């Protein structure tokens, strides 16, 4: 029988919530992927952009590039923190948060993960993971590299 109740590992669950804020989920359970999917569909609150910007120590230029929004849109979202973001932007934010959570789990803490995300990596063509995270294929390259690090295949 196939188990369809996938969950985000518990460490990643806490790291994701630290970046995104509290997520709706059954009390005491790990964050499940279907619940993250539902959050993306409803749209995250705009306040999450400033939260991630601060927690990941990103400049305005970095956050607008990573999330593919304009500086004026970012400013507007900061003025309307309860506004719901569209699903596409919410998805980019969850992709960023879950990848940083995975790196935090692997590297031991968020600060090390942030430093790693901002450092050119030889195995990624001397590109910074934060520059690749802007697309799904780029995020997959970053996660593949995290997998190589996790299993001792340093490139």
Backbone as numpy.savetxt, mean C-alpha at the origin, in Angstrom:
# Nx Ny Nz CAx CAy CAz Cx Cy Cz
-11.15 -30.00 -1.40 -11.99 -28.82 -1.40 -11.10 -27.58 -1.40
-11.47 -26.59 -2.17 -10.71 -25.34 -2.27 -11.18 -24.38 -1.19
-10.24 -23.78 -0.46 -10.56 -22.80 0.57 -10.61 -21.42 -0.07
-11.76 -20.81 -0.07 -11.93 -19.51 -0.71 -11.89 -18.35 0.29
-11.59 -18.59 1.55 -11.56 -17.49 2.52 -10.11 -17.06 2.76
-9.53 -16.46 1.74 -8.16 -15.99 1.82 -8.07 -14.87 2.85
-6.95 -14.81 3.56 -6.74 -13.71 4.50 -5.38 -13.11 4.25
-5.24 -11.87 4.64 -3.95 -11.21 4.64 -3.26 -11.68 5.91
-1.97 -12.10 5.86 -1.30 -12.52 7.09 -1.48 -11.48 8.19
-1.62 -11.96 9.45 -1.95 -11.10 10.57 -1.02 -9.89 10.69
0.30 -10.09 10.50 1.21 -8.95 10.60 0.87 -7.91 9.54
0.63 -8.36 8.33 0.28 -7.45 7.25 -1.04 -6.74 7.54
-1.98 -7.45 8.15 -3.27 -6.87 8.49 -3.10 -5.66 9.38
-2.27 -5.79 10.41 -2.04 -4.65 11.32 -1.32 -3.52 10.60
-0.35 -3.85 9.77 0.39 -2.83 9.03 -0.50 -2.10 8.04
-1.40 -2.83 7.40 -2.33 -2.21 6.45 -3.25 -1.25 7.20
-3.79 -1.69 8.33 -4.67 -0.81 9.10 -3.92 0.39 9.66
-2.66 0.22 9.99 -1.87 1.35 10.47 -1.76 2.41 9.37
-1.64 1.99 8.13 -1.53 2.93 7.02 -2.88 3.49 6.58
-3.90 2.64 6.52 -5.20 3.07 5.99 -6.16 3.56 7.06
-5.92 3.19 8.28 -6.88 3.47 9.35 -7.73 2.23 9.57
-8.61 2.25 10.56 -9.42 1.07 10.86 -10.28 0.66 9.67
-10.29 -0.63 9.42 -11.10 -1.17 8.33 -12.28 -1.92 8.91
-13.41 -1.88 8.24 -14.57 -2.63 8.76 -14.30 -4.12 8.61
-14.43 -4.85 9.71 -14.26 -6.30 9.68 -14.85 -6.88 10.93
-15.15 -8.16 10.91 -15.67 -8.79 12.11 -14.67 -8.66 13.26
-15.16 -8.37 14.42 -14.33 -8.16 15.60 -13.39 -9.34 15.82
-12.09 -9.03 15.97 -11.10 -10.05 16.31 -10.61 -10.89 15.14
-11.06 -10.61 13.92 -10.61 -11.43 12.79 -9.51 -10.72 12.02
-8.77 -11.49 11.26 -7.76 -10.90 10.38 -8.49 -10.21 9.23
-7.82 -9.24 8.61 -8.42 -8.58 7.46 -8.45 -9.59 6.31
-9.63 -9.81 5.77 -9.78 -10.75 4.68 -9.75 -10.00 3.36
-9.21 -10.65 2.35 -9.14 -10.01 1.03 -10.52 -9.59 0.52
-11.58 -10.39 0.73 -12.89 -9.91 0.27 -13.29 -8.61 0.95
-12.90 -8.41 2.21 -13.24 -7.17 2.91 -12.44 -6.00 2.32
-11.17 -6.22 1.99 -10.39 -5.17 1.33 -11.01 -4.83 -0.02
-11.48 -5.85 -0.72 -12.14 -5.63 -2.01 -13.38 -4.75 -1.82
-14.16 -5.04 -0.79 -15.36 -4.25 -0.52 -15.01 -2.80 -0.17
-13.94 -2.62 0.61 -13.50 -1.27 0.98 -13.11 -0.49 -0.28
-12.42 -1.14 -1.18 -12.03 -0.48 -2.44 -13.28 -0.11 -3.23
-14.25 -1.00 -3.30 -15.48 -0.73 -4.05 -16.28 0.44 -3.48
-16.31 0.56 -2.15 -17.03 1.68 -1.52 -16.22 2.96 -1.59
-14.91 2.84 -1.70 -14.03 4.00 -1.73 -13.52 4.34 -0.34
-12.23 4.53 -0.25 -11.61 4.94 1.00 -11.93 6.41 1.25
-11.88 6.85 2.50 -12.06 8.29 2.74 -10.82 9.05 2.25
-11.02 10.25 1.79 -9.92 11.06 1.25 -8.83 11.30 2.29
-9.17 11.26 3.57 -8.19 11.50 4.63 -7.05 10.49 4.60
-7.27 9.35 3.97 -6.23 8.32 3.92 -5.01 8.78 3.12
-5.20 9.70 2.19 -4.07 10.18 1.38 -3.07 10.91 2.26
-3.53 11.82 3.08 -2.63 12.54 3.97 -2.03 11.59 5.00
-2.80 10.64 5.47 -2.31 9.66 6.44 -1.14 8.87 5.86
-1.30 8.38 4.64 -0.23 7.60 4.00 0.97 8.50 3.70
0.71 9.69 3.24 1.79 10.64 2.95 2.67 10.84 4.19
2.03 11.03 5.33 2.78 11.24 6.58 3.49 9.97 7.03
2.77 8.87 7.07 3.34 7.62 7.60 4.47 7.08 6.73
4.40 7.33 5.42 5.45 6.85 4.53 6.48 7.93 4.22
6.32 9.10 4.86 7.26 10.21 4.70 7.47 10.56 3.22
6.35 10.73 2.54 6.38 11.06 1.12 6.16 12.55 0.92
6.83 13.10 -0.05 6.61 14.50 -0.40 5.31 14.59 -1.21
4.82 15.80 -1.38 3.63 16.00 -2.21 3.88 15.48 -3.62
5.06 15.77 -4.16 5.38 15.30 -5.52 5.38 13.78 -5.60
5.89 13.12 -4.56 5.93 11.65 -4.57 4.53 11.06 -4.47
3.70 11.58 -3.57 2.36 11.00 -3.40 1.50 11.22 -4.64
1.59 12.39 -5.27 0.76 12.61 -6.46 1.23 11.74 -7.62
2.54 11.49 -7.71 3.05 10.61 -8.77 2.62 9.15 -8.52
2.78 8.69 -7.28 2.45 7.30 -6.96 0.95 7.03 -7.14
0.12 7.98 -6.70 -1.32 7.77 -6.76 -1.95 8.27 -8.06
-1.13 8.90 -8.91 -1.58 9.40 -10.21 -2.74 10.38 -10.06
-2.52 11.36 -9.18 -3.47 12.45 -9.00 -2.70 13.76 -9.14
-3.40 14.85 -9.37 -2.73 16.15 -9.47 -2.54 16.73 -8.07
-1.64 17.69 -7.97 -1.41 18.37 -6.69 -2.68 19.09 -6.24
-3.43 19.66 -7.18 -4.67 20.36 -6.80 -5.72 19.36 -6.31
-5.77 18.18 -6.88 -6.71 17.15 -6.42 -6.33 16.71 -5.01
-5.04 16.53 -4.77 -4.57 16.16 -3.43 -4.98 17.23 -2.42
-4.80 18.49 -2.78 -5.16 19.59 -1.89 -6.66 19.60 -1.62
-7.45 19.37 -2.66 -8.91 19.33 -2.51 -9.33 18.19 -1.58
-8.70 17.04 -1.73 -9.01 15.90 -0.85 -8.63 16.21 0.60
-7.55 16.96 0.81 -7.17 17.33 2.18 -8.21 18.25 2.81
-8.90 19.05 1.98 -9.94 19.95 2.50 -11.26 19.22 2.73
-11.44 18.07 2.09 -12.68 17.30 2.23 -12.34 15.86 2.64
-11.83 15.67 3.86 -11.32 14.37 4.30 -12.35 13.25 4.34
-13.63 13.57 4.43 -14.65 12.52 4.49 -15.15 12.08 3.12
-14.77 12.82 2.10 -15.19 12.47 0.74 -14.66 11.07 0.41
-15.48 10.30 -0.24 -15.08 8.95 -0.65 -14.32 9.03 -1.97
-13.20 8.33 -2.02 -12.40 8.27 -3.25 -13.02 7.27 -4.20
-12.76 7.43 -5.47 -13.30 6.47 -6.43 -12.57 5.14 -6.29
-13.18 4.05 -6.76 -12.57 2.73 -6.60 -11.17 2.60 -7.21
-10.92 3.26 -8.33 -9.60 3.14 -8.96 -8.51 3.73 -8.07
-8.76 4.91 -7.51 -7.79 5.53 -6.61 -7.68 4.73 -5.31
-8.80 4.25 -4.80 -8.78 3.43 -3.60 -7.94 2.16 -3.83
-8.07 1.58 -5.01 -7.30 0.39 -5.35 -5.80 0.68 -5.37
-5.40 1.82 -5.94 -3.98 2.18 -5.96 -3.45 2.37 -4.54
-4.28 2.94 -3.68 -3.86 3.16 -2.29 -3.72 1.83 -1.56
-4.67 0.92 -1.74 -4.59 -0.40 -1.10 -3.39 -1.17 -1.63
-3.11 -1.06 -2.93 -1.94 -1.72 -3.51 -0.66 -1.21 -2.85
-0.56 0.10 -2.70 0.60 0.70 -2.04 0.69 0.24 -0.59
-0.41 0.34 0.15 -0.40 -0.02 1.57 -0.09 -1.49 1.79
-0.66 -2.36 0.97 -0.41 -3.79 1.17 1.02 -4.17 0.80
1.59 -3.50 -0.19 2.98 -3.78 -0.56 3.93 -3.28 0.52
3.67 -2.09 1.05 4.49 -1.57 2.15 4.34 -2.46 3.38
3.12 -2.95 3.63 2.90 -3.85 4.77 3.71 -5.13 4.61
3.75 -5.66 3.39 4.54 -6.86 3.13 6.03 -6.60 3.37
6.51 -5.46 2.89 7.91 -5.09 3.10 8.21 -4.86 4.57
7.28 -4.24 5.29 7.45 -4.00 6.73 7.56 -5.31 7.48
6.72 -6.26 7.13 6.75 -7.57 7.76 8.09 -8.26 7.50
8.55 -8.19 6.27 9.79 -8.85 5.88 11.02 -8.18 6.48
11.05 -6.85 6.45 12.24 -6.11 6.88 12.24 -5.76 8.37
11.15 -6.02 9.04 11.13 -5.84 10.49 10.35 -4.65 11.00
10.26 -3.58 10.23 9.44 -2.43 10.64 9.19 -1.51 9.45
8.24 -0.59 9.65 7.84 0.29 8.56 8.96 1.22 8.12
9.76 1.73 9.06 10.84 2.66 8.69 11.83 2.00 7.73
12.20 0.76 8.00 13.09 0.04 7.08 12.42 -0.16 5.72
11.13 -0.45 5.75 10.39 -0.64 4.49 10.35 0.66 3.69
10.12 1.79 4.37 10.09 3.09 3.70 11.45 3.38 3.06
12.52 3.13 3.80 13.87 3.34 3.25 14.10 2.45 2.04
13.68 1.20 2.12 13.84 0.27 1.01 13.06 0.76 -0.21
11.83 1.24 0.00 11.00 1.73 -1.10 11.60 2.93 -1.80
12.41 3.69 -1.10 12.98 4.91 -1.67 14.39 4.72 -2.21
14.90 3.50 -2.16 16.27 3.21 -2.58 16.29 2.47 -3.92
17.11 2.91 -4.87 17.24 2.14 -6.12 17.74 0.73 -5.82
17.10 -0.26 -6.44 17.41 -1.67 -6.22 17.97 -2.24 -7.53
19.16 -2.80 -7.45 19.82 -3.35 -8.65 18.93 -4.37 -9.36
18.29 -5.25 -8.60 17.45 -6.30 -9.19 16.21 -5.73 -9.88
15.91 -4.47 -9.61 14.77 -3.81 -10.26 15.25 -2.83 -11.32
16.44 -3.08 -11.86 16.98 -2.20 -12.89 17.40 -0.85 -12.34
17.88 -0.85 -11.10 18.28 0.38 -10.41 17.13 1.39 -10.29
15.92 0.86 -10.24 14.75 1.71 -10.01 14.30 1.55 -8.57
13.66 2.59 -8.07 13.14 2.54 -6.71 11.79 1.82 -6.72
11.54 0.96 -5.73 10.24 0.29 -5.69 9.07 1.27 -5.73
9.21 2.45 -5.11 8.11 3.41 -5.11 7.81 3.94 -6.51
8.77 3.86 -7.41 8.53 4.29 -8.79 7.84 3.20 -9.61
7.96 1.96 -9.17 7.33 0.85 -9.88 5.92 0.56 -9.39
5.63 0.96 -8.17 4.35 0.64 -7.53 3.17 1.32 -8.22
3.44 2.19 -9.17 2.37 2.94 -9.84 1.55 2.10 -10.82
2.01 0.89 -11.12 1.24 0.02 -12.02 1.18 -1.37 -11.41
0.20 -2.14 -11.84 0.08 -3.50 -11.35 1.30 -4.35 -11.73
1.78 -4.28 -12.99 2.99 -5.05 -13.32 4.20 -4.59 -12.49
4.32 -3.29 -12.27 5.42 -2.79 -11.45 5.32 -3.27 -10.02
4.10 -3.25 -9.47 3.90 -3.75 -8.11 4.25 -5.23 -8.03
3.94 -5.96 -9.08 4.29 -7.39 -9.09 5.80 -7.58 -9.08
6.53 -6.74 -9.83 8.00 -6.80 -9.79 8.52 -6.55 -8.38
7.94 -5.58 -7.70 8.35 -5.25 -6.34 8.06 -6.42 -5.42
6.86 -6.99 -5.53 6.50 -8.13 -4.66 7.34 -9.36 -4.99
7.67 -9.56 -6.25 8.56 -10.66 -6.61 9.93 -10.48 -5.96
10.42 -9.25 -5.95 11.71 -8.98 -5.30 11.62 -9.21 -3.80
10.52 -8.81 -3.19 10.33 -9.10 -1.77 10.32 -10.61 -1.52
9.72 -11.35 -2.42 9.73 -12.81 -2.30 11.13 -13.38 -2.40
11.93 -12.85 -3.32 13.32 -13.32 -3.43 14.09 -13.02 -2.15
13.86 -11.86 -1.57 14.53 -11.50 -0.32 14.05 -12.43 0.78
12.75 -12.66 0.86 12.18 -13.53 1.91 12.79 -14.92 1.87
12.99 -15.44 0.69 13.48 -16.83 0.56 14.97 -16.92 0.28
15.69 -15.81 0.48 17.14 -15.84 0.42 17.74 -15.80 -0.97
16.98 -15.37 -1.96 17.50 -15.29 -3.33 17.88 -13.87 -3.65
18.88 -13.35 -2.95 19.32 -11.97 -3.15 19.86 -11.82 -4.56
19.40 -10.80 -5.24 19.85 -10.58 -6.62 20.97 -9.58 -6.65
